[in-house]
Amino acid sequence: MKKNILFVIDSLYCAGAEKSLTTLLSLLNYNKYSVDLILFSHGGDFERFIPEEVTILRPFTYSKFAELSLFGSFIQSMRMLDFQMFNSRVNYSINLRKSKNNLEQEARIYWECISDVIEQNPKIYDTAISYAQGVPTFYVAEKVKAKEKFAWVNVSYRLDEDEKKFQRSYYDQFNKIVAVSESTKEILLETFPYYTDRTKVIYDINDPQLISRMSGIGESYEDCFTGLRILTIGRLAHQKGYDIALEVCKKLKDKGVNFKWYVLGKGPLKKEIEKYILANDLSDHFVLLGVKSNPYSFIKNADMYVQTSKFEGFGLAIAEARMLNVPVVTTRFDAVYSQMVDGMNGLVVDMNADAVTEGIMKLINDKKLRDSIVQYLKNEKKGNVEEIEKFYQLIG
């Protein structure tokens, strides 16, 4: 008899956890497992890559309600003579404006405001998995019945005392907590030392054959630029260090480097980044491409991949660049050495604009170093599909 598994994640838009889950689902043995998937936001680019054996459950009633304009949601509430969802939405909007604009606090505010209008899952599962921290974790803890519950953590989890207290009440309900790297585990246990015995590491799964195939199809750069192509992939948010990237871009321009720096991603800092681009005359150098469902042709055709992150759970885009033999310059975030060998498969530099600029210039000017890095990348181990065995051991 097949085991029933539920996965819950915010969405399947193009980001690290979403790509990791898509790969995991593509490798699962569906002769042994029956899988449901819950998304809090539908329409993400990676939904098309989910195996047909996976049942994507219908959107929550509130999720569809929240897609309406505020006026439209008010009119619908009038028709239904029920203002609970409308009040939850307004309450969330008001409280969010008062927040400090960090993801953990935003997730707590969201759940505190709307949990009462999110329906319980009627099914009983053998295993329920929240594949991202925050709202998916709160949902699985509070709204799902399962024999076992597992929570994935894919960011460096440093929380203030209020967030710790709030989140502990939810994590207490999980049998195991899975961190995506050793450093992520260490930081998680600094925050929640009482979970030592129930925490383990399963790395984000990368399938090099899939990435290689996808790098040969789909769109890529549409301009005819012949200079240095730099690529960064990541949500337009504080975590990814775009303040550093923009300052580096300006320094490279001032040095007269013939380059374009392309960015794949979307997020809350888009307008701020665009404002900086215009103010510093970087429109020909720092190019926002938005989200692409298949980023791999962009990676393959880049000359260099640069990551300016301030923290990462693992750094999946770096792993993908490595699999496509593209030299990497990355900041020294917590988990960076789980995959980077400084000077061998790329350069690991300090978390500031001067250091990143120096690393990029080093790769530009030192052909011998650049060639040796590419050769190392071609020979190093690709991917880690064997991590699926750890997953099977976890769920039984």
N, C-alpha and C positions, 0 to 999 in steps of 0.2 A: 504493500500500500504506500502511495506517495505521501511524503511529508508536505504539509501546507506551510508555505513561508510568505510572510508579508514584508516587503521593503517599503520604507517611507523616506522621501527626500523632498526638498522644497520645490524643485523643478528639474527639467532636463535641458536647461539652456547650457551654452558652451562654457564649462568651467571644470576645475580639477575633479571634484567629488563626482560630478555628473558623468564625466568621461570614465572615471574609475568604475562607477556602478554599471555603466553601459558595457564596459569590457567584461566585468564580472558576470553579468547576465548573459553575455554572448558565449561564455565558457561553461555555464552550468549544465549539469546532466538532468535533462527534463524527464528522463525515464524514472528518476528517483524523487523529483521535487515538483510540486505544483506551486506556481508563484503568482502572487498578486503584487501590484505596485500602486502606491498612493502618491500623488503629486499635489502640492498646495497651489501650484500654478501650472496650467497646461499650455501646450503650444511650443515648447522648447525644441530647438533644432535636433537634439539627440533622440527625440521620441521615435523618429523614423528608423533608428538603428536598434530599437528594442526588439528582441526575438518575438516571433508571433506566438510562441508558447506562453509568454507573459501576459497576464490580464491587467491592463491599466484601468483601475477603477474610476468610476465617473467622478467628476469634480464635486467638491463639497458645495452644498447649497449656498453657504456664505461666500465661497470663492467666486461663484458666478454673480452673486449679488454685488460683490466688491468691484466687479468689472464695469458696473453701471456708473454713469456720472452721479455726482452727489444729488443733483436734482432728480435724476431718473430713479435712484434708489429711494428717495423720499416719496415719489409718486407710487412706486411699487409697494412701499410700506403702507401708504394710504389705502391702496386697493386691497391689501391683505388684512388691513386693520391690525397690523402687528409691527411694532417699531423696535423690537429687540435687536434685530440685526443692524438697523439704522443707528440706533443708540451706541451699539458696540463699535461701529465704524467711526462715528463722530468722536467717541471717547478715545479711540486709538489715535486718530489724527491729532487731537488736542495734546495728548500725553507725549506723542512722538516729537512734537515741536519743542517740548520742554526737555527732551533727552539730550545726552552728550554726544549723540551721533556715533555710537559704537554698536557693532553688530549684536553683541551679547545683550546689551540693554534693550536694543530694538526688539529682539526676539522675545524677551521677557514681557515688554510692554504689549506687544502684539498678543501674546498668549493670555495675559491677564485680562485684556479687553475683549477678546473674541472667543475664548475657550467655551463659554457657555452656549454659543450658537454653532459650535462645531459638533456634528453628530457623532455618537459612538459608532465604532465599527461592529456590526452585528455578528461577525464570524468569529469562531475560536480557532486560533492558529497553533501549530506546533512551535513555530518560531516567528517572532516579530523583530524586525531590524530597523532602527532609525539610522539611516546612512549619512546623517550629518547632525551636528550639534544644533541646539536651539529648538525651533518649533517642531521639527520631526521627532526629536527626543521627548519633548513635552507631550506630543500627541500619543506616541506609542506608550508612554508611561501611564497616561490618564484615560485614553479612549480605546485602547486595544486589549483584548483578552488573548493571552498566549501562554503556553506551557513554559516557554523560555523567551526572554527579551534580551537583545544585544544592542548596545549603543556604539556607533562609530564616532570617533573624534578625529577630525582632519585639519585642525588648526592648533597653533600654540595657545594653550588655554590658561591665560592669566586673568583672574577675575578679582574684583573688589569684594569686600565682605558681604555686601547686600546680595550681589549676584551669586556668590558661593552658597549662601543660605538658601536662596530661592532654588538654585539648580540642584542642590544636594537632595532635596525632597523628591526630585524626579529620578536622579541617577540611583538613588537607593532602591528603586524598583527594577533595576536591570541585573540580570545574572552575570553578564560580562560586559566590560567596556573595551573596545578595540581602538587602539591608537595606530596611526598610519606610519609612524616611524619611532625609533627609540627616543629621540629627543622630544617628540610630541608626548610620549608616555611619561618621560621624566618631568616635563612641565605640568602635565595633568596631575601627577602625583604630588607635586609641590602644592598644588591647589587643593587636591583631595587625597591626602595621604592615607586615609582609611580605605581606599579602594585598591590598595596594592595587590591583594590576593586575587582580585577579580579583573585585573587589567592585563591585556596581552597586546602584542604587536602583530598586525597583518598589513604589509605594505600595499599601497595602491597597486593594482594589477595592471601591467602594461603588456600588450600583445604586439611584439615587433612585426609579425607578419601582417596583421591587420593594418598597422600604421604605415608600413611600407606600401601595401596595396593602395591605401587611401591617398598616399602622397602623390600617386601618379594619376589621379583623377580629380575632376572638379576645377574650380577657378583658382587663379593665383594672381600675382601682381599684373595690373592691366596697363601700367605706364610703360614707357620705353626707356626707363632710367638704366644707365649703364655703370653707375658708380657703386659705392658700398651700400648694400642693403642690410640694415639692422632690424631685427624683429623682437618685439616683446608681446607676450600674451598674458592677459590678466584683467580682472575686473577693475574698472576705473574707480579705485577706492584707496583709502589711506594705506592699507596693508601693503599694497604693491609698490609703494615708494615712487609715485610718478613725479613728486616734487624733485626728487633726485634725478630722475630720467630727464626732465625738462631742463634742469640746470646743466646736465651733461650735454644735452643737445645744443644748448647755447654755446658751451665751451668748444664743442667740436666745430660748430659754424665759425666761431671766432678764429679757430686754428686753420680755417680754410679747407677742411676735409670735404671731399666730394661724396656726400652720403644722403640717404633718406632713412628715417627711423619710423618704421611702421608699427602700429599698435592694433592688436585684435582684442576687443573687449568693449563692454559698456558698463555704466555705473554712475553713482551719484556725483562724481567729480568731473563729469564731462564738460559742463559749462565753465568750470574753473580752469580746466586744462585748455579749453579753446580760447579763453580770455588771455591766458599766459602766452599761447602761441601767437595770437595777434599782437599783443603788446611787445613781444620780443622778435617779431618778424621771422617766425619759424614755420610759416605755412608751407614752404617748399621743403622742409626738413623733417617735421614731426607730423605724421599722417595717421589720423584716426580712421580705421577701416571698419569699425563696428564689429559685430559678432559674425563669425563664419562657422557653419555647421561642420565643415571639413577644413581645419586649419593646416593640415599636414603638407599640402602643396606649397603653402606660404613658408612653412618652416624649411622644407627641402630646398627652396629657391632663395633662401636668405644666405648671406655671407657670414652672419654672426647672430647669435641669440643672446640678448642681454636681459637679465632679471635684476631689478632694483628693489626687491621685496624687503620689507622690514621684519616680517615673520611669515613663515610657511609651516604647514604640517609636514609636507614632503617636498613639493615643488615638481608637480607632474609635468608641466611644460618643459622644464629642464630635461627631464628624462626623455621626453619625446624628441627634443632637439638632439640629444645624444644618440638616440636610436637612428636618426637621420643624418648623423655624422656632421652636425653643424657645431662649430666652436662656440663655447659658452663663456660669457663674463657674467658673474653673479656676485651679489653682495653676500656677506657672511651671516646669513640668518641662522636660526637655531638648528634646523635640520639639514643644513647644506651638505655636511660631510657624510650624510647617509648615502650620497651618490657621487659627490664631486671629489676628484683627486687633483688638488691645486697644481697647475703646471703640466698636468698630464692629459686630462680630458677637458680642460678649460681653465679659467682663472677665477679664483675666489678672492674678492677684494673687500676692503673696509666699506662700511655703510655710509658713504658720503660721495658727493659729486666729483671731487678731485681724484679719489681712488678709482671710481668707475671710469672716469675719463682716461686715467693713466692705463688701466687695463685694456680698454678699447684701443688706445694708441699703440700699446705694446703688440697687440695682435695685428694691427695694421702694418707696423713698421718691421716686425721681426718675422720674416717669411719662414725661416727655419723653425721657429717655435710654432707658428701656425700650422705648418705642414706636419710637424711631429704630433700635434694635438689631433689633427684629422686622422692621421695614421693610427693613433691610439684608439680613437673612437671607432674606427673600422674594425679593430681587433677585439675591443672589450665586449664582455657579455651583454647581449641584448635582451631586454625585457625580463619579466619575472613571473611568467604564467604558472610557475610551480607554486606560487602563493595560494592558488586555488585549493591546494591540498590542506593548507592551514584553515581555510574557510570550511572545507568539508569536515575537518576534525572538530571545528567549533560547533557546527550545527548537528553533527551526527548523522 
